[in-house]
Amino acid sequence: MESASETIRRIFGGKSNSLGSEMAEVSSRYEALNKVRFPKPKKTRYIAVANQKGGVGKTTTTVNLSAALALAHEQVLVIDMDPQGNASTALGVKHNTGEPSIYDILEGRKSIDDVKKTSASFPTLDVIPSSIDLSGAELEVADLSNRNDLLKEALERFALTSRKHYDFVIIDCPPSLGLLVINAMCAVNEVLIPIQAEYYALEGLGQLIQTIGLVQEHYNPTLLVSTMIVTMFDKRTLLSKEVFDQVKGHYPNIVLQTTIPRSVKISEAPSFSKTVIEYDPRGTGAVSYREAALEIARKSPQVLKTLEERKQRSN
């Protein structure tokens, strides 16, 4: 029996510039992913997805990478630290005012166990939702001596008491460089930076790297920028390729080879309270995010080794 990709090639033909060829390529990649076993990291990887510039695909990357990892049977916890709650929406989790949320955890009223919810679509994906209430948290905790470590302390308490082990804890940060982002960066070991394939998106990258450097210097010396991913990539334009090449040239070891394409399906999925992994599983957006997740999973030994070396140097 012929595969789906072979059927598409037979129907549409095999010209390299044809729609049929593109569909066949995506179908082949989809089939290949279904045969791959994702490696599990030896220790939990704590990752903040951050970029102070809005519209670069930060939340989209958080939810779709998390869903892709969960689809591959990784145990994943997503923490929505953005008061807009878009990650919570995309993962189908209620986050109305008054619902238990990360706000209650930071304020000390509830524990992570009290707040986390399991995704209806992915049994190995848990979510700590956000809500608009979180927008006032920065002012409310500003005078606390441990204001930068509220999330870190909550995660440490959870790790001591919970029987559940997560392979990945992924935090969706707001598009800013405020106290909520500092909390996220103090609670994790790694930062993942999504970069839109446009020159304007590169302008804020230096500022973000500088902020991460300040967090490393003052609060979290082992913090590592482990991953960059180029989003909204349009392979038809020279600009997208130039941006990718420029970023890859500056950060050759941390930029993923996988790029995330511009895709209507990726944009549509949240309006149905779904990730693109569930909404359009065979589409180019879902396949690309699954390939990116596989690339991240395969880098776990190298990343964990680097983190251990940094930890030893800082002691």
C-alpha positions as CSV (number, residue, x, y, z in Angstrom):
1,M,0.0,0.0,0.0
2,E,1.4,3.4,-0.9
3,S,2.0,6.1,1.7
4,A,0.1,9.4,1.9
5,S,3.1,11.2,0.5
6,E,3.3,8.8,-2.4
7,T,-0.4,9.2,-3.2
8,I,0.0,13.0,-3.2
9,R,3.0,12.8,-5.5
10,R,1.0,10.5,-7.9
11,I,-2.0,12.9,-8.0
12,F,-0.2,16.2,-8.2
13,G,3.0,15.3,-9.9
14,G,6.6,15.7,-8.8
15,K,7.6,19.1,-9.9
16,S,9.7,20.8,-7.2
17,N,7.7,24.0,-7.4
18,S,4.3,22.4,-7.4
19,L,1.7,22.4,-4.6
20,G,1.8,18.6,-4.8
21,S,5.5,18.5,-4.1
22,E,5.1,20.7,-1.1
23,M,2.2,18.7,0.3
24,A,4.2,15.5,-0.3
25,E,7.2,16.8,1.6
26,V,5.1,17.9,4.6
27,S,3.3,14.5,4.5
28,S,6.7,12.7,4.5
29,R,7.9,14.7,7.4
30,Y,4.7,14.0,9.3
31,E,5.1,10.2,8.7
32,A,8.8,10.4,9.8
33,L,7.9,12.1,13.1
34,N,5.4,9.4,13.9
35,K,8.2,6.9,13.8
36,V,10.6,8.8,16.0
37,R,11.0,8.3,19.7
38,F,11.7,11.5,21.6
39,P,14.5,11.1,24.2
40,K,13.6,12.1,27.8
41,P,16.0,14.4,29.6
42,K,17.8,12.9,32.6
43,K,16.7,15.9,34.7
44,T,13.8,18.4,34.5
45,R,14.5,21.2,32.0
46,Y,13.1,24.5,33.2
47,I,12.7,26.9,30.3
48,A,11.4,30.5,30.1
49,V,10.1,31.5,26.6
50,A,10.9,35.2,26.5
51,N,11.1,38.2,24.2
52,Q,10.1,41.7,25.3
53,K,8.9,42.5,21.7
54,G,5.3,41.5,21.1
55,G,4.1,39.6,18.0
56,V,7.1,37.4,17.5
57,G,5.3,34.1,18.2
58,K,6.3,33.7,21.9
59,T,3.0,32.3,23.2
60,T,2.4,30.4,20.0
61,T,5.8,28.8,20.4
62,T,5.3,28.0,24.1
63,V,2.0,26.2,23.6
64,N,2.9,24.4,20.4
65,L,6.3,23.2,21.6
66,S,4.7,22.0,24.8
67,A,1.9,20.2,23.0
68,A,4.4,18.6,20.6
69,L,6.5,17.3,23.5
70,A,3.4,16.0,25.3
71,L,2.3,14.3,22.1
72,A,5.6,12.5,22.2
73,H,4.8,11.3,25.8
74,E,7.0,13.8,27.6
75,Q,5.7,15.0,30.9
76,V,5.2,18.8,30.5
77,L,4.1,21.6,32.8
78,V,3.2,25.0,31.2
79,I,3.2,28.1,33.4
80,D,1.3,31.1,31.9
81,M,3.0,34.2,33.3
82,D,1.3,36.6,30.9
83,P,-1.7,38.5,32.4
84,Q,-3.4,38.3,28.9
85,G,-3.7,34.5,29.5
86,N,-3.3,33.6,25.8
87,A,-1.4,30.4,26.5
88,S,-4.2,29.3,28.8
89,T,-6.7,30.0,26.1
90,A,-4.7,28.0,23.5
91,L,-4.4,25.1,25.8
92,G,-8.2,25.1,26.6
93,V,-7.9,26.0,30.3
94,K,-10.3,28.4,32.0
95,H,-8.6,31.6,33.2
96,N,-11.4,34.0,34.1
97,T,-11.1,36.5,37.0
98,G,-11.4,34.6,40.2
99,E,-10.3,31.3,38.8
100,P,-7.2,29.8,40.6
101,S,-4.2,31.0,38.7
102,I,-0.5,31.8,38.9
103,Y,-1.5,35.0,40.6
104,D,-2.6,33.0,43.7
105,I,0.7,31.1,43.7
106,L,2.8,34.3,43.6
107,E,0.7,35.9,46.3
108,G,1.1,32.7,48.5
109,R,-2.6,31.9,48.7
110,K,-2.4,28.6,46.8
111,S,0.2,26.0,45.9
112,I,1.1,24.7,42.4
113,D,-0.8,21.5,43.2
114,D,-3.9,23.6,44.0
115,V,-3.9,25.4,40.7
116,K,-2.5,23.2,37.9
117,K,-4.9,21.6,35.5
118,T,-4.4,18.7,33.1
119,S,-5.1,19.5,29.4
120,A,-8.1,17.7,28.0
121,S,-6.2,17.1,24.7
122,F,-2.8,16.0,26.0
123,P,-2.9,13.8,29.2
124,T,0.8,14.4,29.9
125,L,0.4,18.2,29.7
126,D,-0.4,20.2,32.8
127,V,-1.1,23.9,32.8
128,I,-0.9,26.6,35.5
129,P,-3.2,29.3,34.0
130,S,-2.9,33.1,34.2
131,S,-5.6,35.7,34.5
132,I,-6.0,39.4,34.2
133,D,-5.6,39.6,38.0
134,L,-1.9,39.0,37.4
135,S,-1.5,42.5,36.0
136,G,-1.6,44.0,39.5
137,A,0.9,41.5,41.0
138,E,4.0,43.5,40.1
139,L,2.9,46.4,42.3
140,E,1.5,44.2,45.1
141,V,4.8,42.3,45.6
142,A,7.2,45.1,44.7
143,D,8.1,45.7,48.4
144,L,8.7,42.1,49.3
145,S,12.4,41.2,49.9
146,N,12.0,37.9,48.0
147,R,9.9,39.5,45.1
148,N,12.3,38.1,42.4
149,D,12.1,34.5,43.8
150,L,8.4,34.0,44.3
151,L,8.0,31.6,41.4
152,K,11.3,29.9,42.1
153,E,10.3,29.2,45.7
154,A,6.9,27.9,44.7
155,L,8.5,25.5,42.2
156,E,11.0,24.3,44.8
157,R,8.2,23.6,47.3
158,F,6.3,21.7,44.6
159,A,9.4,19.6,43.7
160,L,9.9,18.6,47.3
161,T,6.3,17.4,47.9
162,S,5.0,16.2,44.5
163,R,5.3,12.6,43.3
164,K,5.0,13.7,39.7
165,H,8.2,14.2,37.7
166,Y,8.1,16.6,34.7
167,D,10.6,16.4,31.8
168,F,9.9,20.0,30.9
169,V,8.6,23.0,32.8
170,I,8.0,25.8,30.2
171,I,7.1,29.3,31.2
172,D,5.3,31.8,28.9
173,C,6.6,35.2,29.8
174,P,4.8,38.5,29.1
175,P,6.1,40.8,26.3
176,S,8.0,43.0,28.8
177,L,11.1,43.1,30.9
178,G,9.4,43.6,34.3
179,L,9.1,41.7,37.6
180,L,7.1,38.9,36.2
181,V,9.8,38.1,33.6
182,I,12.5,38.4,36.3
183,N,10.6,35.9,38.4
184,A,10.5,33.5,35.5
185,M,14.2,33.9,34.7
186,C,15.1,33.3,38.4
187,A,13.0,30.2,38.4
188,V,14.5,28.5,35.3
189,N,17.8,27.3,34.0
190,E,17.2,28.1,30.4
191,V,15.8,30.8,28.1
192,L,14.3,30.1,24.7
193,I,14.0,33.2,22.5
194,P,11.6,33.2,19.5
195,I,12.7,35.6,16.8
196,Q,10.4,36.8,14.0
197,A,12.0,36.6,10.6
198,E,12.1,40.4,10.1
199,Y,14.8,42.9,10.7
200,Y,12.7,44.9,13.2
201,A,12.5,41.8,15.4
202,L,16.3,41.8,15.7
203,E,16.5,45.3,17.1
204,G,15.3,44.2,20.6
205,L,17.4,41.1,20.7
206,G,20.4,42.9,22.1
207,Q,18.3,44.5,24.8
208,L,16.9,41.1,25.8
209,I,20.4,39.5,25.9
210,Q,21.6,42.4,28.1
211,T,18.7,41.9,30.5
212,I,19.4,38.2,30.7
213,G,23.0,39.1,31.4
214,L,21.9,41.3,34.3
215,V,19.8,38.4,35.7
216,Q,22.8,36.1,35.4
217,E,25.0,38.6,37.2
218,H,22.7,39.5,40.1
219,Y,20.3,36.7,40.6
220,N,20.8,33.5,38.6
221,P,24.4,32.9,37.5
222,T,23.6,29.5,35.9
223,L,20.9,30.9,33.6
224,L,21.6,29.8,30.0
225,V,20.2,31.1,26.7
226,S,19.9,27.6,25.3
227,T,17.6,28.0,22.3
228,M,16.6,30.5,19.7
229,I,13.9,29.7,17.1
230,V,13.1,31.7,14.0
231,T,9.3,32.1,13.6
232,M,7.0,33.5,10.8
233,F,9.6,32.3,8.3
234,D,8.6,32.7,4.6
235,K,10.8,30.6,2.5
236,R,9.7,32.5,-0.6
237,T,11.4,35.7,0.5
238,L,15.1,36.5,0.6
239,L,14.5,38.6,3.8
240,S,13.6,35.5,5.9
241,K,16.7,33.6,4.7
242,E,18.9,36.6,5.5
243,V,17.5,37.1,9.0
244,F,17.9,33.4,9.7
245,D,21.5,33.4,8.4
246,Q,22.3,36.5,10.4
247,V,21.0,35.1,13.7
248,K,22.6,31.7,13.0
249,G,25.9,33.4,12.3
250,H,25.8,35.2,15.7
251,Y,24.5,32.2,17.7
252,P,25.5,29.1,15.7
253,N,25.1,26.6,18.6
254,I,21.7,27.7,19.9
255,V,19.6,28.6,16.8
256,L,17.4,25.6,15.8
257,Q,17.7,24.4,12.2
258,T,13.9,24.1,12.2
259,T,12.1,27.3,11.3
260,I,8.4,28.0,11.9
261,P,6.6,29.1,8.8
262,R,3.9,31.7,8.4
263,S,0.7,29.8,8.6
264,V,-3.0,30.7,8.7
265,K,-3.7,27.5,10.7
266,I,-1.2,28.5,13.4
267,S,-3.1,31.8,13.8
268,E,-6.5,30.2,13.7
269,A,-5.9,27.5,16.2
270,P,-6.2,29.6,19.5
271,S,-9.6,30.9,18.5
272,F,-10.8,27.3,18.9
273,S,-8.9,27.0,22.2
274,K,-6.5,24.6,20.5
275,T,-2.9,24.3,19.6
276,V,-2.0,23.8,15.9
277,I,-0.7,20.4,16.9
278,E,-4.4,19.4,17.6
279,Y,-6.1,21.8,15.2
280,D,-4.2,20.9,12.0
281,P,-1.9,18.0,12.9
282,R,-0.8,17.2,9.3
283,G,-0.2,20.9,8.4
284,T,3.2,22.5,7.9
285,G,2.9,24.5,11.2
286,A,2.2,21.5,13.3
287,V,4.9,19.4,11.6
288,S,7.5,22.3,12.0
289,Y,6.7,22.7,15.7
290,R,7.0,18.9,16.3
291,E,10.4,18.9,14.5
292,A,11.5,21.9,16.6
293,A,10.4,20.0,19.8
294,L,12.4,16.9,18.6
295,E,15.5,19.1,18.1
296,I,15.1,20.6,21.6
297,A,14.7,17.1,23.1
298,R,17.7,15.7,21.4
299,K,19.8,18.6,22.7
300,S,19.0,17.8,26.3
301,P,22.3,15.9,27.1
302,Q,24.4,18.8,25.8
303,V,22.3,21.5,27.5
304,L,22.2,19.7,30.9
305,K,26.0,19.2,30.7
306,T,26.5,22.9,30.1
307,L,24.3,23.8,32.9
308,E,26.1,21.5,35.3
309,E,29.4,23.0,34.3
310,R,28.1,26.5,34.9
311,K,26.7,25.5,38.3
312,Q,30.1,24.1,39.3
313,R,31.9,27.3,38.2
314,S,29.5,29.5,40.1
315,N,29.9,27.6,43.4
